[in-house]
Amino acid sequence: MTAILAIVHAGLAAAWVGGMAYSLFVVQPKLKKYFGEDREGREMLTAVIASGNRWKVLGLIAAIAVTGVAMLLIDHHHWGIHAAKGVLLLIATGIFWYVSWRHWPQRVFATAAELPALQRRLIRLATVMLGLAGLAFALGVLAEHL
C-alpha cells in the first residue's frame, strides 16, 4: 500500500512540476516567437490555453497534499523534510492563488501598455512556483534515500 501511495504521490508531483516546466520553457517562448510583436494575439491564445485550468491545478495540488499526508501517517520518518515540503507546497499554492484570482483578472482588463509588465510578472511568478514545487519534489526524493 505504501509503495502504491508513494508512486501516486510522486506521479502527481511530477505532473505538476513537469506541466509548469513545459509551460515556462516550451509554451511561453514558442508563443513569444510565433506572435512576435503581436502581443494582443499572444495574450488571447495564452488566455485560451489557461482557461479552465484553475480548478484542475487546485485538484492536483490537493491530491498531492492528501497523498503526502497519508504517506506521512503510514511512515513517520523524516518529519522535518516532510514539513518543509508542506511549507513549500503551501507557498506555491499561495502564489497559484494570486496568479489565478488576482493576476489573470488584471491581465484581462490591462491596457496594451500594461500588458508587457504583467507578462513579465507571470514569468517570474511561474519560475518561483516551479522552483518551490521542484524543491519539494527533490526533498521527497531525498527523504526516501535517507
Backbone bond lengths (Angstrom), bond angles and torsions (degrees), N, CA, C in turn:
res aa  C-N    CA-C-N  psi(-1)  N-CA   C-N-CA  omega(-1)  CA-C   N-CA-C  phi
1 M - - - 1.464 - - 1.530 111.15 -
2 T 1.338 116.39 -43.34 1.458 119.82 -179.46 1.522 111.57 -62.25
3 A 1.342 116.81 -40.42 1.469 120.41 -179.65 1.523 110.77 -64.49
4 I 1.316 117.54 -42.31 1.471 120.57 179.43 1.525 110.11 -64.70
5 L 1.309 116.43 -43.22 1.465 120.90 178.50 1.526 110.52 -62.39
6 A 1.326 117.13 -41.72 1.464 121.32 178.88 1.525 110.97 -64.33
7 I 1.332 117.35 -39.59 1.469 121.10 178.49 1.528 110.20 -65.26
8 V 1.332 116.51 -43.82 1.472 120.14 178.76 1.529 109.88 -63.45
9 H 1.325 116.42 -46.51 1.463 120.94 -179.06 1.534 110.99 -60.65
10 A 1.328 116.71 -49.55 1.466 120.74 -179.59 1.527 110.90 -65.30
11 G 1.317 117.03 -37.79 1.465 120.28 178.56 1.520 112.45 -64.10
12 L 1.322 116.04 -42.56 1.470 120.24 177.41 1.529 110.95 -64.22
13 A 1.336 115.51 -44.17 1.469 119.38 179.42 1.524 110.49 -63.97
14 A 1.338 116.96 -41.11 1.464 120.66 178.27 1.531 110.85 -63.96
15 A 1.323 116.89 -37.02 1.461 120.34 178.33 1.531 110.59 -63.46
16 W 1.333 116.40 -42.12 1.463 119.50 -179.71 1.527 110.82 -67.48
17 V 1.319 116.60 -49.15 1.469 120.44 179.79 1.527 110.09 -62.17
18 G 1.320 116.38 -45.15 1.460 120.31 -179.58 1.520 112.55 -63.51
19 G 1.315 116.28 -41.70 1.469 120.15 178.47 1.520 112.03 -62.73
20 M 1.333 116.09 -42.41 1.468 119.11 178.58 1.527 110.84 -66.71
21 A 1.320 116.56 -42.86 1.464 120.05 -179.50 1.524 110.58 -63.72
22 Y 1.320 117.40 -43.10 1.469 121.24 179.25 1.532 110.67 -61.50
23 S 1.320 115.79 -45.68 1.463 119.27 178.83 1.522 111.72 -61.54
24 L 1.324 115.30 -46.66 1.460 120.73 -174.81 1.528 112.99 -70.35
25 F 1.328 117.07 -42.57 1.466 120.27 -171.94 1.526 114.81 -101.34
26 V 1.341 117.57 -11.75 1.461 119.90 179.18 1.535 110.82 -118.96
27 V 1.328 116.72 -59.44 1.461 120.21 -173.85 1.527 112.28 -64.86
28 Q 1.321 117.57 -52.20 1.467 119.83 -176.87 1.536 112.81 -60.17
29 P 1.340 119.45 -47.46 1.471 118.53 177.61 1.537 113.00 -63.06
30 K 1.334 117.20 -36.15 1.476 119.84 179.29 1.524 110.64 -67.42
31 L 1.329 116.67 -39.83 1.465 119.67 176.87 1.526 110.65 -61.77
32 K 1.326 115.02 -43.73 1.463 120.04 180.00 1.527 110.48 -62.40
33 K 1.320 116.38 -43.65 1.467 121.17 179.88 1.530 110.94 -66.57
34 Y 1.318 116.49 -45.99 1.462 120.91 -176.80 1.524 112.03 -64.14
35 F 1.324 116.41 -45.56 1.460 119.74 -175.31 1.525 113.21 -86.41
36 G 1.318 118.27 -17.58 1.460 120.67 178.69 1.510 111.91 54.38
37 E 1.313 115.88 -121.90 1.472 121.57 -178.44 1.531 113.04 -81.09
38 D 1.322 117.75 -6.65 1.468 121.47 -179.90 1.523 109.55 -79.77
39 R 1.317 115.60 76.94 1.469 120.61 -177.51 1.528 111.79 -65.86
40 E 1.322 116.61 -34.03 1.468 119.55 -178.98 1.529 110.58 -66.41
41 G 1.313 117.05 -43.66 1.459 120.50 177.71 1.517 111.81 -63.29
42 R 1.315 115.58 -42.78 1.468 121.02 177.44 1.519 110.71 -61.05
43 E 1.313 115.72 -43.77 1.461 120.42 -179.73 1.525 111.29 -64.07
44 M 1.321 116.19 -39.66 1.467 119.95 -179.89 1.523 111.07 -64.20
45 L 1.336 117.90 -44.98 1.464 120.04 178.99 1.529 111.00 -68.35
46 T 1.305 117.58 -37.91 1.465 120.68 177.13 1.522 110.12 -59.94
47 A 1.320 117.03 -41.76 1.466 120.98 178.59 1.522 111.17 -64.74
48 V 1.319 116.96 -39.02 1.467 120.31 178.08 1.530 110.00 -64.61
49 I 1.323 117.07 -44.61 1.466 121.19 179.94 1.533 110.41 -62.14
50 A 1.326 117.25 -41.77 1.469 121.38 -176.49 1.529 113.18 -78.98
51 S 1.300 117.55 -20.40 1.461 121.78 -174.15 1.528 111.87 -59.26
52 G 1.323 115.53 128.49 1.450 121.53 175.98 1.518 114.94 82.83
53 N 1.312 117.87 0.18 1.467 120.15 -177.42 1.524 113.59 -85.36
54 R 1.312 117.11 -17.54 1.462 121.39 -175.26 1.527 112.00 -52.51
55 W 1.315 117.41 -52.32 1.467 120.48 -175.17 1.524 111.62 -74.54
56 K 1.315 117.37 -29.31 1.471 119.82 175.91 1.525 110.32 -65.47
57 V 1.311 116.26 -43.74 1.465 120.17 -179.70 1.524 109.81 -68.44
58 L 1.316 118.02 -42.18 1.466 119.57 177.45 1.525 111.23 -61.91
59 G 1.326 117.01 -37.53 1.465 120.37 175.48 1.517 111.47 -63.95
60 L 1.321 116.19 -40.60 1.463 121.51 177.61 1.523 110.61 -63.10
61 I 1.321 116.94 -45.49 1.466 121.25 178.57 1.533 110.21 -62.02
62 A 1.330 116.57 -43.20 1.466 120.19 179.18 1.527 110.70 -62.58
63 A 1.319 117.13 -41.26 1.469 120.61 178.86 1.524 110.95 -65.02
64 I 1.320 117.03 -38.76 1.472 120.72 176.16 1.528 109.68 -61.99
65 A 1.322 116.44 -45.06 1.466 120.84 -179.40 1.528 111.32 -64.42
66 V 1.322 117.63 -45.84 1.468 121.46 -178.01 1.527 110.70 -64.24
67 T 1.328 117.28 -45.15 1.469 118.99 179.75 1.525 110.57 -67.68
68 G 1.322 117.46 -34.01 1.462 120.54 177.13 1.516 112.03 -65.02
69 V 1.324 116.81 -44.99 1.466 120.86 178.24 1.530 109.89 -64.71
70 A 1.319 117.41 -41.90 1.466 120.77 179.04 1.528 110.71 -61.10
71 M 1.321 116.97 -42.42 1.462 120.11 178.25 1.520 110.82 -63.89
72 L 1.305 116.41 -40.08 1.459 120.38 -179.97 1.527 111.66 -65.99
73 L 1.317 117.10 -35.90 1.468 120.57 177.90 1.527 111.31 -68.15
74 I 1.334 116.49 -30.99 1.461 120.63 178.43 1.525 111.00 -78.90
75 D 1.316 116.39 -42.59 1.462 121.57 -176.46 1.526 108.30 -123.40
76 H 1.310 117.13 109.60 1.464 122.22 -172.31 1.525 114.17 -85.34
77 H 1.305 118.96 11.35 1.462 121.29 -177.44 1.526 110.97 -80.01
78 H 1.304 114.25 151.83 1.466 122.13 171.75 1.539 113.54 60.85
79 W 1.320 115.92 45.37 1.468 120.62 179.74 1.523 112.26 -55.58
80 G 1.328 116.43 -41.01 1.463 119.87 -178.05 1.514 112.50 -60.65
81 I 1.324 116.31 -43.90 1.467 120.27 179.25 1.526 110.05 -64.59
82 H 1.336 115.94 -43.56 1.467 119.10 -178.99 1.527 111.89 -68.59
83 A 1.319 116.63 -33.70 1.473 119.46 175.22 1.525 109.85 -64.70
84 A 1.329 116.91 -41.63 1.468 120.65 177.40 1.524 110.39 -62.07
85 K 1.336 116.87 -41.97 1.469 120.42 176.66 1.528 110.29 -58.96
86 G 1.333 116.21 -43.13 1.459 120.37 179.76 1.518 112.32 -62.24
87 V 1.319 116.13 -41.95 1.471 120.27 178.52 1.531 110.28 -64.09
88 L 1.328 116.62 -43.86 1.467 120.19 178.26 1.528 110.68 -61.21
89 L 1.325 116.60 -41.62 1.458 121.07 178.29 1.527 111.07 -63.44
90 L 1.327 116.31 -41.65 1.471 119.49 178.30 1.531 111.92 -63.55
91 I 1.316 116.96 -42.65 1.467 120.26 179.39 1.526 110.05 -64.85
92 A 1.332 116.68 -45.68 1.470 120.13 178.61 1.526 110.86 -61.49
93 T 1.329 116.66 -38.55 1.462 120.74 177.97 1.528 110.65 -66.12
94 G 1.318 116.83 -38.76 1.470 120.37 176.21 1.521 111.60 -62.02
95 I 1.308 116.66 -41.76 1.469 120.12 177.16 1.531 109.70 -65.07
96 F 1.334 116.35 -41.86 1.470 119.38 177.70 1.527 110.59 -61.04
97 W 1.338 116.67 -41.54 1.463 119.88 176.91 1.530 109.70 -58.60
98 Y 1.320 116.70 -47.82 1.468 120.79 -179.83 1.525 110.53 -58.43
99 V 1.315 116.82 -47.35 1.468 120.46 -179.30 1.529 110.31 -61.25
100 S 1.323 116.11 -44.05 1.465 120.23 -175.21 1.520 114.28 -71.32
101 W 1.334 116.39 -42.82 1.469 118.95 -172.06 1.524 114.26 -105.40
102 R 1.317 118.58 -9.05 1.465 120.19 178.56 1.532 111.46 -120.76
103 H 1.333 115.17 -52.00 1.464 119.41 -174.49 1.535 111.80 -66.29
104 W 1.346 117.30 -49.83 1.465 118.99 -177.66 1.528 112.61 -61.60
105 P 1.330 120.27 -44.41 1.468 117.73 175.90 1.533 112.54 -59.14
106 Q 1.337 117.10 -36.23 1.466 119.22 176.57 1.525 110.37 -62.41
107 R 1.321 116.60 -41.07 1.470 120.38 -179.63 1.519 111.37 -66.60
108 V 1.317 116.60 -39.78 1.465 120.14 -178.89 1.523 110.74 -59.81
109 F 1.324 116.65 -38.26 1.459 120.77 -176.38 1.532 113.22 -101.82
110 A 1.323 117.01 11.47 1.466 120.73 -177.20 1.526 111.27 -75.22
111 T 1.309 114.67 150.03 1.453 120.21 172.20 1.533 108.38 -80.33
112 A 1.313 116.53 166.72 1.470 120.93 178.76 1.529 110.66 -58.93
113 A 1.325 117.12 -33.98 1.462 121.06 -179.88 1.533 111.97 -71.82
114 E 1.329 117.70 -30.46 1.465 121.69 -178.61 1.529 113.06 -82.08
115 L 1.314 116.08 -23.23 1.461 121.21 -172.02 1.524 115.17 -60.72
116 P 1.323 121.26 -44.56 1.473 119.44 -179.52 1.527 113.64 -57.91
117 A 1.309 117.71 -40.93 1.468 120.55 179.05 1.530 110.56 -65.95
118 L 1.329 117.25 -38.80 1.460 120.68 178.78 1.530 111.00 -68.29
119 Q 1.320 116.78 -37.13 1.468 120.14 177.07 1.529 110.69 -65.04
120 R 1.321 116.97 -41.67 1.468 120.67 177.47 1.531 110.62 -64.74
121 R 1.344 116.66 -39.22 1.460 120.61 179.36 1.530 110.19 -62.71
122 L 1.333 117.37 -41.26 1.456 119.54 179.37 1.527 111.06 -62.32
123 I 1.317 117.45 -40.33 1.464 120.63 178.34 1.533 109.92 -62.40
124 R 1.316 117.35 -43.06 1.473 120.48 178.04 1.527 111.07 -63.02
125 L 1.324 116.97 -46.13 1.461 120.80 -179.66 1.528 111.00 -64.05
126 A 1.324 116.70 -42.46 1.467 120.30 179.04 1.523 110.80 -64.28
127 T 1.323 116.77 -37.14 1.466 120.54 178.45 1.526 110.63 -65.00
128 V 1.314 116.94 -42.21 1.468 120.83 178.21 1.531 110.15 -65.14
129 M 1.344 117.36 -44.71 1.465 119.93 178.24 1.524 110.94 -59.87
130 L 1.322 116.63 -43.65 1.461 120.76 178.91 1.526 110.42 -62.00
131 G 1.318 117.06 -43.23 1.459 120.38 178.43 1.515 112.28 -61.68
132 L 1.326 117.14 -43.49 1.466 121.33 179.66 1.529 111.50 -65.46
133 A 1.330 116.47 -47.83 1.468 120.17 -179.98 1.528 110.70 -66.01
134 G 1.324 116.78 -39.17 1.460 120.45 178.12 1.516 111.89 -64.81
135 L 1.317 117.10 -40.40 1.457 121.17 177.49 1.527 110.88 -65.57
136 A 1.330 116.84 -41.49 1.465 120.15 177.03 1.530 110.15 -61.70
137 F 1.318 116.83 -41.68 1.465 121.21 178.01 1.527 109.85 -61.46
138 A 1.330 116.67 -45.94 1.468 121.37 -179.64 1.532 110.80 -63.09
139 L 1.317 117.42 -38.64 1.465 120.29 177.39 1.534 111.16 -64.29
140 G 1.326 116.49 -36.78 1.462 120.58 176.99 1.520 110.99 -63.03
141 V 1.324 116.48 -42.55 1.467 120.66 177.32 1.515 109.61 -64.00
142 L 1.330 116.32 -44.06 1.465 120.97 179.22 1.533 111.12 -59.04
143 A 1.321 116.91 -44.48 1.464 121.33 -178.48 1.530 111.11 -60.50
144 E 1.306 117.30 -33.87 1.460 120.73 -179.98 1.519 112.75 -74.73
145 H 1.314 116.52 -16.75 1.468 120.42 -177.75 1.522 113.91 -107.07
146 L 1.304 117.57 6.22 1.472 121.21 177.77 1.511 111.17 -90.97
